[in-house]
Amino acid sequence: MDNIQPEGKKQIALNIVNAKSKHKGFGAGSIDLNNVSPVIIDGGEAVIDIGAMHAKSKVEKGIKFSANREDVPEGRQVWLVWVAVDRTPEGQFYGGITACEMWIDTEARRGWKILADHVNKLDGALKRKVIVEGLGEVEKKALKSLLVAHNDAWWDASPEELKAVLSE
């Protein structure tokens, strides 16, 4: 299949606009995902997995997902956490974090997640919200350790609300 556009047709493309871009016109207003990172928490261990940005994290590869939780009776709970980094004249900090639940059965190659929830939580992190309901003490501790280890200055400059929910 060749990628030839009919003459006179404007090619539609996904525009990821960043601070360096002077983009105006068609596609203007696209979101900037340069300051958000996905973190996967699995088995009490938190890791940054950029593949999760497109639902291709290490734990998601090869898994057929369903919106029906009953389809994954033997699954384990895995969390996708969106972490947004913000910048002020004083420096950078963790501005928003939101957690999304998944259940994955690696042996059966089946999983459960609600894609709309993942997208809405990504939007929440971009809007600098802190939504971590459902994360247990072990997951919060793993996430906090990862964030502090990644950049302790960003952690120190983060809002008290964000630090408080991960320190409970």
Backbone as a chain_set.jsonl record, in Angstrom:
{"seq": "MDNIQPEGKKQIALNIVNAKSKHKGFGAGSIDLNNVSPVIIDGGEAVIDIGAMHAKSKVEKGIKFSANREDVPEGRQVWLVWVAVDRTPEGQFYGGITACEMWIDTEARRGWKILADHVNKLDGALKRKVIVEGLGEVEKKALKSLLVAHNDAWWDASPEELKAVLSE", "coords": {"N": [[0.844, -1.171, 0.0], [0.752, 2.077, -0.992], [1.614, 5.393, 0.07], [0.215, 7.653, -1.096], [-1.201, 10.758, -1.481], [-4.272, 11.945, -2.778], [-4.382, 14.467, -5.297], [-4.892, 17.848, -4.296], [-5.988, 17.23, -1.867], [-5.671, 17.803, 1.589], [-3.15, 16.576, 3.64], [-3.675, 14.735, 6.546], [-2.279, 14.839, 9.708], [-0.91, 13.736, 12.819], [-0.255, 16.117, 15.129], [2.226, 16.87, 17.273], [2.912, 19.301, 19.301], [5.474, 21.365, 20.439], [7.342, 23.526, 22.714], [9.203, 24.753, 21.059], [8.009, 24.967, 18.658], [6.382, 26.892, 16.145], [3.852, 26.617, 15.306], [0.865, 27.198, 13.543], [-2.561, 27.385, 12.499], [-4.036, 24.655, 10.698], [-4.581, 21.985, 12.839], [-3.627, 23.337, 15.008], [-3.377, 23.975, 18.496], [-2.974, 21.484, 19.477], [-2.024, 19.041, 21.92], [0.805, 19.151, 24.147], [2.953, 16.663, 24.754], [5.465, 16.435, 25.716], [6.235, 16.904, 28.326], [5.305, 14.924, 29.977], [5.39, 11.741, 31.503], [5.089, 8.185, 31.413], [4.699, 5.904, 34.076], [5.127, 2.63, 35.12], [3.783, 0.533, 37.537], [4.375, -2.447, 38.912], [4.024, -5.299, 40.741], [5.01, -4.047, 43.047], [7.156, -2.589, 42.164], [8.332, 0.311, 40.617], [8.748, 1.697, 37.407], [9.952, 3.787, 34.788], [8.405, 3.721, 31.735], [8.446, 4.379, 28.604], [7.137, 3.286, 26.449], [4.544, 2.883, 27.291], [3.207, 5.154, 26.665], [1.978, 4.774, 24.266], [0.42, 2.576, 24.756], [2.119, 0.391, 24.754], [3.786, -0.698, 26.682], [6.181, -2.68, 28.503], [4.752, -4.59, 30.022], [2.316, -4.594, 28.7], [2.675, -5.474, 26.094], [1.791, -7.878, 23.684], [-0.564, -8.563, 24.924], [-4.014, -9.128, 24.925], [-6.516, -6.902, 25.334], [-9.488, -6.354, 27.254], [-12.618, -4.779, 27.982], [-14.055, -5.879, 29.926], [-13.922, -6.872, 33.101], [-14.224, -9.429, 34.164], [-13.124, -11.101, 32.287], [-10.528, -11.531, 32.93], [-9.78, -13.329, 35.187], [-7.599, -14.401, 36.586], [-5.715, -12.437, 36.737], [-3.112, -10.015, 37.531], [-2.768, -7.027, 39.436], [-1.808, -4.055, 37.903], [-0.362, -0.856, 37.634], [-0.648, 2.15, 35.798], [0.908, 5.15, 35.856], [0.614, 8.507, 35.228], [2.928, 11.041, 34.993], [3.426, 14.38, 35.258], [5.658, 16.947, 34.447], [6.41, 20.147, 35.532], [7.343, 23.602, 34.963], [8.806, 26.444, 36.411], [10.059, 29.818, 36.871], [11.846, 29.317, 38.924], [12.6, 26.694, 38.622], [12.211, 23.161, 37.702], [9.549, 20.803, 38.515], [7.567, 18.071, 39.881], [4.445, 18.183, 38.683], [1.848, 17.085, 38.298], [0.137, 14.029, 38.991], [-1.393, 11.04, 38.069], [-3.181, 8.016, 38.492], [-3.836, 4.922, 36.862], [-5.66, 1.938, 36.638], [-4.902, -1.446, 35.75], [-5.428, -4.87, 34.871], [-3.596, -7.745, 34.436], [-3.014, -10.83, 32.897], [-0.434, -12.577, 32.268], [0.249, -15.185, 31.429], [-2.112, -16.152, 30.182], [-2.29, -14.236, 28.311], [-4.058, -12.109, 28.41], [-5.876, -9.148, 29.298], [-7.208, -6.433, 31.305], [-8.466, -3.212, 31.004], [-9.588, 0.163, 31.09], [-9.678, 2.094, 28.505], [-10.615, 4.72, 28.086], [-10.482, 5.75, 30.676], [-7.716, 5.785, 31.059], [-6.97, 7.717, 29.169], [-8.387, 9.943, 30.127], [-7.146, 10.234, 32.612], [-4.546, 10.834, 31.802], [-5.034, 13.332, 30.695], [-5.797, 14.597, 33.055], [-3.35, 14.601, 34.502], [-1.859, 16.275, 32.817], [-3.209, 18.581, 33.33], [-2.321, 19.166, 35.781], [-3.326, 17.758, 38.004], [-3.769, 15.754, 40.972], [-4.338, 12.547, 41.318], [-4.64, 9.687, 42.813], [-6.174, 7.614, 43.76], [-6.807, 4.353, 44.873], [-4.217, 3.405, 44.654], [-2.096, 1.459, 46.611], [-0.284, 1.305, 49.755], [2.243, 0.155, 49.251], [2.558, 0.606, 46.482], [2.485, 3.413, 46.402], [4.766, 4.012, 47.87], [6.737, 2.895, 46.203], [6.422, 4.489, 43.907], [7.008, 7.045, 44.938], [9.706, 6.629, 45.696], [10.867, 6.187, 43.161], [10.41, 8.7, 41.918], [11.833, 10.474, 43.6], [14.419, 9.375, 43.378], [14.825, 9.732, 40.658], [14.908, 12.551, 40.322], [15.708, 14.409, 42.829], [15.611, 17.153, 43.408], [13.47, 18.07, 41.885], [11.466, 16.725, 43.222], [11.618, 17.936, 45.773], [10.754, 20.516, 45.118], [8.154, 20.112, 44.419], [4.513, 20.395, 44.679], [2.978, 20.535, 47.928], [0.654, 19.004, 48.265], [0.942, 16.921, 46.409], [3.25, 15.652, 47.379], [2.294, 14.897, 49.88], [0.239, 12.976, 49.382], [1.702, 10.821, 48.484], [3.213, 10.184, 50.626], [1.724, 9.131, 52.596]], "CA": [[0.0, 0.0, 0.0], [1.578, 3.272, -1.012], [1.11, 6.502, 0.859], [0.085, 8.77, -2.026], [-2.392, 11.564, -1.245], [-4.857, 12.489, -3.997], [-4.092, 15.889, -5.454], [-5.894, 18.751, -3.768], [-6.37, 16.821, -0.514], [-4.708, 18.153, 2.624], [-2.796, 15.397, 4.408], [-3.945, 14.856, 7.968], [-1.198, 14.259, 10.502], [-0.958, 14.009, 14.249], [0.704, 17.173, 15.45], [2.689, 17.007, 18.644], [3.487, 20.634, 19.28], [6.251, 21.647, 21.635], [7.644, 24.932, 22.94], [10.036, 25.279, 19.975], [7.197, 25.049, 17.455], [5.633, 28.124, 15.866], [2.764, 26.056, 14.506], [-0.427, 27.88, 13.525], [-3.419, 26.868, 11.438], [-4.601, 23.324, 10.816], [-3.973, 21.193, 13.895], [-3.188, 24.192, 16.113], [-4.046, 23.644, 19.741], [-2.648, 20.122, 19.866], [-1.416, 18.996, 23.241], [2.239, 18.921, 24.227], [3.205, 15.522, 25.627], [6.888, 16.38, 26.035], [6.479, 17.036, 29.757], [4.608, 13.884, 30.724], [6.022, 10.423, 31.383], [4.337, 7.083, 32.014], [5.388, 5.03, 35.019], [4.411, 1.372, 35.353], [4.017, -0.076, 38.855], [4.022, -3.863, 38.809], [4.648, -6.089, 41.795], [5.688, -3.187, 44.01], [8.306, -1.93, 41.542], [7.951, 1.384, 39.694], [9.732, 1.98, 36.366], [9.516, 4.633, 33.687], [8.295, 2.908, 30.525], [7.943, 5.294, 27.582], [6.237, 2.531, 25.582], [3.177, 3.004, 27.797], [2.593, 6.329, 26.04], [1.18, 4.266, 23.158], [-0.101, 1.278, 25.211], [3.079, -0.639, 24.374], [4.755, -0.909, 27.746], [6.666, -4.061, 28.577], [3.699, -5.471, 30.537], [1.16, -4.587, 27.797], [2.982, -6.108, 24.811], [1.291, -9.23, 23.492], [-1.764, -8.782, 25.732], [-5.289, -8.734, 24.319], [-7.27, -6.252, 26.395], [-10.939, -6.364, 27.246], [-13.226, -3.82, 28.909], [-14.804, -6.699, 30.868], [-13.006, -7.313, 34.165], [-14.394, -10.875, 34.368], [-12.323, -11.816, 31.287], [-9.158, -11.696, 33.446], [-9.951, -13.747, 36.582], [-6.315, -14.749, 37.203], [-4.783, -11.339, 36.481], [-2.476, -9.28, 38.627], [-3.004, -5.596, 39.317], [-0.688, -3.25, 37.427], [-0.767, 0.545, 37.58], [-0.006, 3.117, 34.915], [0.852, 6.465, 36.494], [1.068, 9.61, 34.385], [3.655, 12.033, 35.788], [3.663, 15.605, 34.49], [6.698, 17.825, 34.992], [6.1, 21.545, 35.268], [8.508, 24.481, 35.064], [8.627, 27.832, 36.818], [11.375, 30.475, 36.825], [12.709, 28.74, 39.966], [13.054, 25.372, 38.199], [11.205, 22.155, 37.379], [8.99, 20.025, 39.619], [6.484, 17.166, 39.512], [3.252, 19.011, 38.8], [0.62, 16.309, 38.358], [0.256, 12.573, 38.899], [-2.669, 10.335, 38.063], [-2.977, 6.569, 38.423], [-4.84, 4.136, 36.137], [-5.565, 0.527, 36.973], [-4.993, -2.502, 34.735], [-5.234, -6.227, 35.355], [-2.925, -8.463, 33.364], [-2.695, -12.243, 33.053], [0.617, -12.774, 31.271], [0.166, -16.55, 30.887], [-3.264, -16.246, 29.278], [-2.144, -13.121, 27.369], [-5.306, -11.338, 28.489], [-5.801, -8.035, 30.232], [-8.363, -5.555, 31.467], [-8.254, -1.8, 31.281], [-10.578, 1.053, 30.493], [-8.876, 3.049, 27.752], [-11.11, 6.081, 28.336], [-9.939, 6.172, 31.97], [-6.3, 6.086, 30.854], [-6.898, 8.989, 28.451], [-8.845, 10.992, 31.038], [-6.124, 10.44, 33.643], [-3.464, 11.555, 31.128], [-5.502, 14.716, 30.652], [-5.725, 15.107, 34.429], [-1.945, 14.894, 34.832], [-1.485, 17.464, 32.051], [-3.854, 19.725, 33.991], [-1.658, 19.25, 37.083], [-4.146, 17.176, 39.059], [-3.189, 14.652, 41.728], [-5.398, 11.551, 41.473], [-3.975, 8.392, 43.024], [-7.071, 6.694, 44.449], [-6.599, 2.955, 44.512], [-2.832, 3.002, 44.91], [-1.845, 1.017, 47.975], [0.906, 1.82, 50.433], [3.427, -0.363, 48.554], [2.656, 1.306, 45.197], [2.835, 4.815, 46.675], [6.171, 4.027, 48.296], [7.547, 2.626, 45.007], [6.349, 5.67, 43.055], [7.773, 8.117, 45.593], [11.129, 6.285, 45.582], [11.277, 6.422, 41.782], [10.418, 10.139, 41.653], [12.943, 11.063, 44.355], [15.665, 8.893, 42.786], [14.968, 10.313, 39.322], [15.364, 13.929, 40.481], [15.275, 14.839, 44.162], [15.323, 18.594, 43.399], [12.097, 18.199, 41.399], [10.605, 16.263, 44.314], [11.604, 18.978, 46.807], [10.023, 21.685, 44.627], [6.785, 19.722, 44.08], [3.479, 20.876, 45.597], [2.803, 19.756, 49.163], [-0.435, 18.045, 48.053], [1.508, 15.778, 45.705], [4.15, 14.932, 48.302], [1.512, 14.335, 50.99], [-0.499, 11.753, 49.006], [2.645, 9.7, 48.315], [3.914, 9.964, 51.888], [0.762, 8.595, 53.576]], "C": [[0.888, 1.232, 0.0], [0.852, 4.426, -0.336], [0.993, 7.749, -0.011], [-1.249, 9.454, -1.763], [-2.955, 12.01, -2.581], [-4.583, 13.993, -4.082], [-5.24, 16.722, -4.919], [-6.355, 18.397, -2.361], [-5.278, 17.207, 0.462], [-4.432, 16.913, 3.466], [-3.023, 15.656, 5.89], [-2.823, 14.156, 8.714], [-1.425, 14.587, 11.962], [0.125, 15.015, 14.564], [1.015, 17.164, 16.936], [3.472, 18.312, 18.668], [4.278, 20.844, 20.565], [6.602, 23.124, 21.697], [8.445, 25.555, 21.806], [9.216, 25.535, 18.712], [6.472, 26.385, 17.349], [4.394, 27.772, 15.051], [1.486, 26.871, 14.658], [-1.262, 27.23, 12.434], [-3.928, 25.481, 11.735], [-3.86, 22.509, 11.873], [-3.477, 22.015, 15.062], [-3.981, 23.829, 17.355], [-3.811, 22.217, 20.176], [-1.932, 20.144, 21.208], [0.071, 18.682, 23.158], [2.49, 17.806, 25.237], [4.674, 15.405, 26.027], [7.165, 16.398, 27.531], [5.705, 16.027, 30.594], [5.287, 12.541, 30.458], [5.142, 9.366, 32.024], [5.237, 6.237, 32.917], [4.522, 3.793, 35.209], [4.8, 0.861, 36.741], [3.474, -1.494, 38.796], [4.768, -4.623, 39.901], [5.448, -5.249, 42.779], [6.914, -2.484, 43.468], [7.812, -0.911, 40.524], [9.087, 1.64, 38.714], [9.118, 2.916, 35.331], [9.536, 3.769, 32.434], [7.634, 3.759, 29.445], [6.997, 4.586, 26.613], [4.778, 2.644, 26.01], [2.455, 4.216, 27.21], [1.67, 5.906, 24.902], [0.631, 2.866, 23.469], [0.803, 0.133, 24.78], [4.177, -0.775, 25.418], [5.155, -2.379, 27.763], [5.554, -5.013, 29.042], [2.496, -5.563, 29.601], [1.406, -5.322, 26.474], [2.468, -7.544, 24.774], [0.029, -9.549, 24.272], [-2.986, -8.308, 24.957], [-6.162, -8.188, 25.447], [-8.766, -6.3, 26.156], [-11.423, -5.283, 28.214], [-14.044, -4.547, 29.97], [-13.844, -7.311, 31.887], [-13.078, -8.831, 34.383], [-13.588, -11.704, 33.369], [-10.905, -12.11, 31.776], [-9.217, -12.133, 34.919], [-8.638, -14.029, 37.313], [-5.283, -13.633, 37.063], [-4.175, -10.754, 37.74], [-2.703, -7.784, 38.371], [-1.714, -4.874, 38.935], [-1.208, -1.829, 37.309], [0.045, 1.301, 36.531], [-0.186, 4.464, 35.591], [1.421, 7.49, 35.526], [1.698, 10.647, 35.291], [3.971, 13.225, 34.89], [4.699, 16.459, 35.214], [6.374, 19.25, 34.566], [7.355, 22.373, 35.476], [8.058, 25.874, 35.492], [9.99, 28.508, 36.682], [12.366, 29.901, 37.854], [13.234, 27.36, 39.577], [11.893, 24.432, 37.92], [10.752, 21.419, 38.625], [7.925, 19.084, 39.07], [5.178, 17.906, 39.76], [1.957, 18.241, 38.93], [0.907, 14.83, 38.253], [-1.146, 11.975, 38.949], [-2.409, 8.857, 37.827], [-4.16, 5.871, 37.754], [-4.589, 2.653, 36.412], [-5.651, -0.352, 35.727], [-4.897, -3.836, 35.464], [-4.677, -7.022, 34.196], [-2.65, -9.907, 33.777], [-1.715, -12.588, 31.938], [0.522, -14.156, 30.624], [-0.943, -16.688, 29.861], [-3.219, -15.167, 28.191], [-3.429, -12.301, 27.258], [-5.13, -10.222, 29.508], [-7.087, -7.247, 30.267], [-7.876, -4.14, 31.723], [-9.372, -1.029, 30.6], [-9.785, 2.17, 29.816], [-9.314, 4.485, 28.003], [-10.586, 6.615, 29.664], [-8.473, 6.555, 31.835], [-6.132, 7.44, 30.169], [-7.313, 10.14, 29.367], [-7.82, 11.275, 32.132], [-4.895, 11.133, 33.047], [-3.812, 13.039, 31.072], [-5.43, 15.356, 32.041], [-4.304, 15.457, 34.838], [-1.475, 16.146, 34.101], [-2.074, 18.727, 32.662], [-3.388, 19.879, 35.432], [-2.541, 18.802, 38.247], [-3.375, 16.058, 39.741], [-4.328, 13.683, 42.031], [-4.734, 10.18, 41.594], [-4.847, 7.421, 43.822], [-6.833, 5.281, 43.946], [-5.179, 2.486, 44.738], [-2.687, 2.614, 46.375], [-0.559, 1.622, 48.518], [2.188, 1.4, 49.704], [3.643, 0.388, 47.238], [3.068, 2.768, 45.393], [4.305, 4.945, 47.056], [7.096, 3.824, 47.094], [7.579, 3.843, 44.092], [7.161, 6.824, 43.644], [9.271, 7.856, 45.46], [11.647, 6.562, 44.179], [11.399, 7.918, 41.5], [11.587, 10.829, 42.355], [14.272, 10.655, 43.727], [15.903, 9.522, 41.41], [15.476, 11.748, 39.403], [14.857, 14.471, 41.813], [14.991, 16.339, 44.245], [13.897, 18.842, 42.893], [11.12, 17.791, 42.498], [10.489, 17.354, 45.379], [10.771, 20.18, 46.399], [8.558, 21.38, 44.305], [5.786, 20.253, 45.1], [3.321, 19.95, 46.806], [1.718, 18.698, 49.011], [0.098, 16.767, 47.412], [2.398, 14.961, 46.647], [3.37, 14.253, 49.408], [0.818, 13.041, 50.59], [0.441, 10.569, 48.805], [3.409, 9.386, 49.592], [2.992, 9.393, 52.959], [1.087, 7.192, 53.961]], "O": [[1.698, 1.408, 0.91], [-0.371, 4.418, -0.196], [1.593, 8.781, 0.291], [-2.301, 8.817, -1.815], [-2.188, 12.421, -3.452], [-4.558, 14.693, -3.069], [-6.408, 16.361, -5.063], [-7.048, 19.191, -1.725], [-4.097, 16.972, 0.205], [-5.362, 16.27, 3.952], [-2.604, 16.686, 6.419], [-2.461, 13.023, 8.395], [-2.053, 15.591, 12.298], [1.3, 14.776, 14.289], [0.138, 17.429, 17.759], [4.567, 18.401, 18.114], [3.796, 20.532, 21.654], [6.201, 23.893, 20.824], [8.378, 26.767, 21.604], [9.668, 26.233, 17.804], [6.007, 26.933, 18.349], [3.951, 28.551, 14.207], [1.076, 27.194, 15.773], [-0.716, 26.589, 11.536], [-4.223, 25.154, 12.885], [-2.64, 22.363, 11.801], [-2.953, 21.454, 16.025], [-5.137, 23.418, 17.26], [-4.402, 21.775, 21.161], [-1.314, 21.14, 21.581], [0.533, 18.031, 22.22], [2.266, 17.984, 26.435], [5.085, 14.4, 26.607], [8.227, 15.95, 27.963], [5.473, 16.248, 31.783], [5.701, 12.249, 29.336], [4.518, 9.613, 33.056], [6.371, 5.907, 32.568], [3.317, 3.903, 35.434], [5.981, 0.767, 37.076], [2.271, -1.71, 38.649], [5.997, -4.587, 39.967], [6.469, -5.708, 43.291], [7.644, -1.846, 44.227], [6.978, -1.223, 39.675], [10.242, 1.784, 39.114], [7.925, 2.847, 35.037], [10.554, 3.158, 32.108], [6.408, 3.847, 29.38], [6.137, 5.234, 26.016], [3.876, 2.515, 25.183], [1.227, 4.29, 27.255], [0.693, 6.593, 24.604], [0.405, 2.068, 22.559], [0.328, -0.961, 24.476], [5.349, -0.945, 25.085], [4.529, -3.212, 27.107], [5.427, -6.119, 28.515], [1.725, -6.518, 29.694], [0.458, -5.743, 25.81], [2.68, -8.321, 25.706], [-0.41, -10.7, 24.282], [-2.986, -7.212, 24.397], [-6.505, -8.904, 26.387], [-9.24, -6.288, 25.02], [-10.714, -4.919, 29.152], [-14.66, -3.907, 30.822], [-13.043, -8.18, 31.544], [-12.077, -9.445, 34.752], [-13.39, -12.899, 33.588], [-10.163, -12.846, 31.126], [-8.762, -11.403, 35.799], [-8.577, -13.907, 38.536], [-4.091, -13.872, 37.256], [-4.657, -10.969, 38.852], [-2.813, -7.348, 37.226], [-0.671, -5.06, 39.562], [-2.359, -1.613, 36.929], [1.254, 1.114, 36.4], [-1.312, 4.875, 35.87], [2.554, 7.366, 35.062], [1.075, 11.089, 36.256], [4.686, 13.099, 33.896], [4.625, 16.665, 36.426], [6.1, 19.521, 33.396], [8.318, 21.911, 36.087], [7.064, 26.405, 34.997], [10.981, 27.833, 36.405], [13.58, 29.992, 37.668], [14.222, 26.901, 40.15], [10.734, 24.848, 37.902], [11.441, 21.397, 39.645], [7.44, 19.26, 37.953], [4.841, 18.221, 40.901], [1.042, 18.7, 39.614], [1.804, 14.413, 37.521], [-1.973, 12.363, 39.774], [-1.523, 8.49, 37.055], [-5.32, 6.176, 38.031], [-3.448, 2.19, 36.417], [-6.375, -0.045, 34.78], [-4.34, -3.909, 36.56], [-5.221, -6.981, 33.093], [-2.125, -10.171, 34.858], [-2.117, -12.857, 30.806], [0.695, -14.288, 29.412], [-0.743, -17.271, 28.796], [-4.022, -15.19, 27.258], [-3.826, -11.866, 26.178], [-4.346, -10.333, 30.451], [-7.94, -7.368, 29.389], [-6.992, -3.906, 32.548], [-10.01, -1.511, 29.664], [-9.285, 3.078, 30.48], [-8.472, 5.375, 28.12], [-10.277, 7.802, 29.774], [-8.031, 7.539, 32.428], [-5.257, 8.222, 30.54], [-6.667, 11.188, 29.384], [-7.643, 12.425, 32.535], [-4.264, 11.943, 33.725], [-2.977, 13.893, 31.369], [-5.046, 16.517, 32.178], [-4.075, 16.498, 35.454], [-0.78, 16.982, 34.678], [-1.509, 19.813, 32.529], [-3.981, 20.626, 36.211], [-2.509, 19.387, 39.33], [-2.448, 15.486, 39.168], [-5.175, 13.95, 42.884], [-4.318, 9.591, 40.596], [-4.333, 6.516, 44.48], [-6.678, 5.048, 42.747], [-4.947, 1.303, 44.986], [-3.105, 3.351, 47.267], [0.15, 2.352, 47.825], [3.111, 2.202, 49.557], [4.769, 0.763, 46.911], [3.892, 3.294, 44.646], [4.996, 5.867, 46.622], [8.119, 4.498, 46.977], [8.632, 4.196, 43.559], [7.908, 7.495, 42.932], [10.028, 8.774, 45.143], [12.737, 7.109, 44.015], [12.385, 8.357, 40.908], [12.255, 11.676, 41.762], [15.159, 11.492, 43.558], [17.042, 9.808, 41.042], [16.37, 12.132, 38.648], [13.72, 14.933, 41.914], [14.194, 16.756, 45.086], [13.197, 19.715, 43.405], [10.081, 18.424, 42.685], [9.388, 17.663, 45.835], [10.14, 20.806, 47.251], [7.801, 22.286, 43.956], [6.146, 20.53, 46.244], [3.51, 18.738, 46.705], [1.842, 17.607, 49.567], [-0.255, 15.664, 47.826], [2.305, 13.734, 46.698], [3.73, 13.157, 49.837], [0.804, 12.091, 51.373], [0.016, 9.422, 48.943], [4.172, 8.421, 49.635], [3.414, 9.19, 54.098], [0.381, 6.595, 54.773]]}, "num_chains": 1, "name": "protein.A"}
